[in-house]
Amino acid sequence: MTDFEKIKELIHNNSTFFITTHVNPDADAIGSEMALFELLKTLNKKVDIVNHNATPYNLEFLDPSHLIQKYYPEIHDKIILDSEVLIFLDLNYLNRTVKMEKAFRKTTGIKICLDHHTEPENFMDYQFINTDYSSTGEIIFDLIKNFKGLKLTYEMALPIYAAIMTDTGSFKYERTTPELHRKAAELLECGVNPTYVNDQIYGQYYFSHIKLLGFALESLSLNKTEEIAYMTVTRADLNKTGAIEADVDGFVNYCLSVKGIKMGILFFELKDGVKISFRSKGNIAVNKLAAKFNGGGHINASGCRLFNVELHKIMDEVLREADKFIHKTNDK
C-alpha cells in the first residue's frame, strides 16, 4: 500500500519542491509532473520542474505555460541543493537522470520517489513504489484524492489522463481494471476530451518521425524460431530523416503486432552506446531479461542502456539471451 498520509505530511511540512523524471520523458512522466505541480501550487508551495531533456513536442500540450525547464548545471544545481524536497517521478534508478545525478547525490534535501516500476535503487529517503498501479499518473490521482476538500481540476485531470492512457496502451494492458476505468471516467467528468488527448499524442507527429518509422519497419526481422521480432534504428537513420531520439518512442510495439511473436526488441544506436527496448506477451517477464543488461521496467515492457558498445556486436548476444529466456519461461 502507498502511504499517502506520509506523503501528505512531507508536503505539508515543507515549502520548496523540486520535481524531475527520467531521461527522454514520456507522457506518464510529463503528465505526473504537471499534475503534481498543480497540486503543490494549490497548496501554495514553491515548485521547480527540471528534466534532463526538453519535453517532446507531442507532449507540449500538457505544459502550455512552459513550466518544465531543461537542465543546465550552471542554473539548476543551486536550485537542487537549496530545495527542501526533491520528488522523483516514474523512475527508481538515479542514473536515469543522467547528468543531473551528480547534483542529486550531493543534496541534503529530502528525496521522495513515486513510481510503479520494480526493483528500485535505494537512493531515496522515502520511496512510495507500488507495482499494482497502471502508471505513476494513477498514483498522483490517488494522492490528490487523499487531500480532503481538494478539488480535482481540469489542469490536474488532463495530464493524469494522458499518463494513464499512454501507460496502459490506450487501456489495453494488464493493469487496466474496472477501478481504473472509474478513475478515467472521473477525469473525463473534469472536462478532459479523450479524442483531443489521443490526437495530440499520437496524431501530431513530425514528418521526420514517420520517415524514421519507415526505416525501422524496413529493418524488422525475425529470429530463427520466429518467436522474436526485432528492429534497429541507427544514427544514420536519424541523420537521413532529421529525427531525434524521442521519435523512436513506441516503435518497439510494432514488433508485437506480428502474428505468433512472443517478444519484440528494438535496438537503437546512441552516440555512445545502444538503447534496447523489450516488449512481451503473457508471462514472459522481460524486466528480468533487461536486468541481465543492467536495465529494468515492467513485466511486459522494459529496457536498458548500454554504454561504449557497438550495435552490431551487442545484437547477437541480446537475441541469444532473449531466445534462451523464452524457452526457459516455456519450460516452467
N, C-alpha and C positions, 0 to 999 in steps of 0.2 A: 504493500500500500504506500502511496505517496503521501508524505506528511505535510499536508497543506498548512496546517496550523503553524508548523515550524517555519515554513517559507513566509507566511504572513508576519510572524514575529520578526524575522530578519528584515523584512521590508519596512515594517513599522518603526524599527529601532535604528534605522539608518537613513541618510539623506541623499548621498551621491552614489549613483549606479553607473556601471559600465557594462554594456551588453555586446557580446560578439558571438560568432558562429564559425563553422568550418570553412576551409578554403573552397572556392567555387561554390558559393551557396545556392541551394535550390529553393523551391517555393516553401517547403516546410521550414527551412532555416530563416529566410527573409520574413515569411508570414509570422512565425513565432516571435521574432524580434520586434516587429511592428505592433503586434497585439500586446506584448509585454510592455513596450514603450507607452502605449496608450493607457494601460493600467497604471503604470508608475506615475505618469503625468497627471492622471486623475487624482492620485494620492499626493500630488504636489512635491514629487521628488525631482531632483536634478538628474538627467539621464543623458548619456552619450552612447551612440551605437556606432561601432567601428569594426569593419571587416577587413580581412587581408585583401580581398578582391572587390572590385566595383560590383554593384548589383547588375545581374544580367538584364539586358534590355527588355526582355519579355516579362520581367517581374517588376519593372519600374513603376507600374500602376499601383503596386502595393505601398509605395513610398512617394506619393505625389509631391510632398514638400521637400524631398531630397534630404531627409534627416540622417540617413545612413552614410557614414563617411568611409572613404577608402583609407587604409592605414598608411601613415607616413611617420616613421620613428621620431623625427625631429619635432613633430607636432603632438603625437599621441602618447608617447612613452610617459611623459609627465602626467597626463590625464590618467593613464593606467595606474601609475604609482600613487596618485592622490585620491583615487576613488575608494570609498569605504567598502563597496560591494562590487564584485565582478561576477557577472552571470554568463555562463557558457551554455548555449542552446544548441541542441541537435548534434552534439559531439561529445565523446567521452575520452578522447586522447588529445592531450595538449599540443602535440606536434601537428595536429590538423589546423592549427592557427598559423603555421609556417613561421614567417619572420616575426610575428608578434609573440611567439613563445618565450623568447628571452626576457622580455619585459614582464610577462606574466609570472615567470619563475622568480623574479625579484620582488614583486609586490607583496606587501604585508596585508593588503585588503582581504576581506572575506571572499572566498571563492565558492560559488554555488554552481552546480551542474544540474540542468534539467534536460533529460534525454530519454530515449526509448530504445537505445541500442544495447547489445550485450557486452559483457566483459570489459568494464571500464578501467581506465588507468586511475590510480589513486592519487590524483593531483589536487583534488578539491577539498575544501573544509567541510562542505555539505554536499552530498550527492542525492538527488531525487531522480532515480532512474527506474522506470517501470516498463518492461518489455511487453506488458499486456496492452499498452496504448498503441494506436494506429500510427501516431505521429507525435512530434513534440507540440505541434499546434493543438492537439486534443488535450495535452497536459495543461497548456496555457488556458484553454477553455475551462477546464475544471478548476484551475486556480482562481480565475476571475469569478466563477460561480460560488466559490468559497468565501468571497468577500460579501458578507451580508449587507444588503442595501445598495450594493453597487450595480448600476445598470449596464447590461451588455449593449454597447453602442455599435452602430454600423462600422465605425472606424476600427473597432476590435473584431467584429464578426467577419468582415471581408478578408483580412489576412489569415484568420483562423480557417475559414472555409477553403481558401487556396491551399493552405498547408495540408489539411486533411484530404482534400480531393486528390491532390497530386501524390501524396504518400500512400494512398490506398489504390493507386492506379485507376482513378475515377470510380472508386467504390467497388472494386472487384477483387482486391487481395484478401488474404486470410483474416485480417483484423477488422474487416467490415462486419459489424454486428448490428442487431436491432437498436441497441443503445446508441451506437454511433450515428445511425440514421436519424434518431430522435434529436441528437445534438445538431446534426446538419440542418434539420427542419427548423430548429430554433434560430440558427444562423440566417436561414432564408427569411424567417419572420422579422429579422432586423433590417431587411431590405436588400440582402445580397442577391444578385442575379446570377444564377449558375451559368447561363449561356454567355454572359459577359466575361466571367472569370475564365471559363474554358477557352473562349476565343482569344483573350489576352495572352494566355499562357501557351496555347497550342496552335493558334491560328494567326499569329502575327510574326512569324519568323522572317528574318532577313533572307534575301536571295542566296547569300553565301551559305547559310545553314542548309538549305535544300540541296544546293550543289554538293556540299560536303556529304550529306546523307547518300547522295548518288554514288560517290566514291566508296563509302562504307558498305553499301549494299552490293556493289560490284565485287568487293573483296570477300563477301560472305562465302564460307566454306564449311564442310562437314568433316568430322574426324572419321577414322576408319570404321568405327562401329555405327556411325551415323546417329549417335546419341547426343553429340555436342555440335552446336553450330557456333562459329566464331567469325569475327570480322576484325579488320585492322584499319586504323586511321593514322597516317604518317604525317610528319612535319611537311613533307612535300604536298600532301593533300590540302593542308591548311594554306600553304602558300599559293597553290593553284586557285583556290576558291576565295581567299581573303577571309576565311572564317577564323573564329577564335576558339579557345579551349571550351568555353561554356556551350558552344554549339553542339558539342558531342553528347551532351546530356540526353539520356533516353534512347540513344541509338541501340544499345545492347538489347533492349526489349524486342527488337525486330527478330533477333535470333530465336527467341522462344515461340515465334509465330510459325515456325517450320514444323510441319506435322511429324510427330514422333520424337521430337527433340526433348531431352530432359534437362539440358543445361546450355546456357548461352554465355559467351565470353566476348568481351570487347577489349582489344589491345590498342591502347592509344599512346603513340610516341610523344614523349615530352622532350624539352630541350636537354634535360639532364637525367633522363630515365624513361620509365614506362608506367602508365596508369592502366590498371586492369580492373574491369568491372565484371562481376559474376551475377548471373541470374539463374534460377532453377524452378522446377515444379515439384509439388508434393513434398516428400520428406527428405529431399536432398538438401542438406544444410550447408549451403555454400559459405556461410560465415566461418565454418570450421576449415574449409578449403582455403579461404582467404587468410585465415590465421597462420597457415603454413608459410605464407609470404608476408607476414607481419601486418596483415590487414584485418578487417572485421566488418561487422554490419549486422544485417538481419539474416534469418534462416534462408530466405529465398532471394535476398538481394544484398550483395556485399561487394567489397572492393579493396584494392591496395595500391600503393605507390612504391615502385622500386627505383632507387636512385643509382646512377652510374652503371646501368646495364643497357645492353643494346637489344632492340626489339627482336631481331631475328634469332638472337641467342636465348632469349627467355621463353619464346613462344612454345617451342617443343617441350621444354621442361614443364611448363604450366599445363599443357594439353595432356602430357603423360600422367601428371598428378591428378588432373580432373577425371581422366578415364578410370584410373585406379579408384578414385573416390566414389564414382558412380557404381562401380562393380562391388566395392566394399559395402555400400549402402544397400544394394540389391540383395546381397548375400545375408543380410541381417534378418 
